[in-house]
Amino acid sequence: PSGSPDLNPLDYFLWGHLKSLVYTIPIENENDLRNRIVASCEAIRNTPVIFERVRQSLRRRLDGCIMAQGGHFQQFI
């Protein structure tokens, strides 16, 4: 379906993963938050296996969407 978060890696993967890295321990202040966001983005970027897993997941989701002819496809992934 158009605009489906199930087909957008930012929605089904990145934001949740980034949040889990940033908020591992309580944030002290705004500067701490900024530093953690930057460090977490660098950690994600420097972990190539993450991108391969996201690519594989996206492929499964796209195949499921095609099998469901654009309808609900959770049962196919």
C-alpha positions in Angstrom: 0.0 0.0 0.0 1.2 3.5 -0.8 2.8 5.2 2.2 3.0 1.9 4.1 5.4 2.0 7.0 5.9 -1.8 6.3 7.8 -0.9 3.2 9.9 2.0 4.6 13.1 0.8 6.3 13.2 4.1 8.3 9.9 3.2 9.9 10.2 -0.6 10.4 13.9 -0.5 11.4 16.0 2.6 11.7 14.0 4.8 14.1 13.4 1.9 16.6 17.0 0.8 16.5 18.3 4.3 16.8 16.1 5.0 19.8 17.2 1.8 21.5 20.9 2.8 21.1 20.3 6.4 22.2 18.3 5.7 25.3 20.3 2.8 26.7 20.9 4.9 29.8 19.0 8.0 30.9 19.9 11.3 29.1 21.5 13.9 31.2 20.8 17.0 29.0 20.3 18.2 25.5 24.0 18.1 24.6 24.2 14.5 25.8 21.2 13.7 23.6 22.8 15.2 20.6 26.1 13.4 21.2 24.4 10.1 21.6 22.4 10.5 18.4 25.6 11.3 16.5 27.4 8.4 18.1 24.5 6.0 17.5 24.3 7.0 13.8 28.0 6.4 13.4 27.7 3.0 15.1 24.9 2.0 12.7 26.8 3.3 9.7 29.9 1.3 10.8 28.1 -2.0 11.1 27.6 -3.2 7.5 25.7 -6.4 8.5 22.9 -4.1 9.6 22.4 -2.9 6.1 22.4 -6.5 4.7 19.7 -7.5 7.2 17.6 -4.4 6.3 18.0 -5.3 2.6 16.8 -8.9 3.2 13.9 -7.7 5.3 12.9 -5.2 2.6 13.1 -7.9 -0.1 10.7 -10.1 2.0 8.3 -7.2 2.5 8.3 -6.3 -1.1 7.7 -9.9 -2.1 4.9 -10.1 0.4 3.3 -6.9 -1.0 3.5 -8.3 -4.5 1.9 -11.6 -3.4 -0.9 -9.7 -1.7 -1.3 -7.6 -4.8 -0.7 -4.4 -2.8 -3.1 -5.4 0.1 -2.2 -6.5 3.6 0.8 -8.7 3.4 1.9 -9.4 7.0 1.0 -13.1 6.6 3.6 -13.3 3.7 6.6 -12.0 5.5 
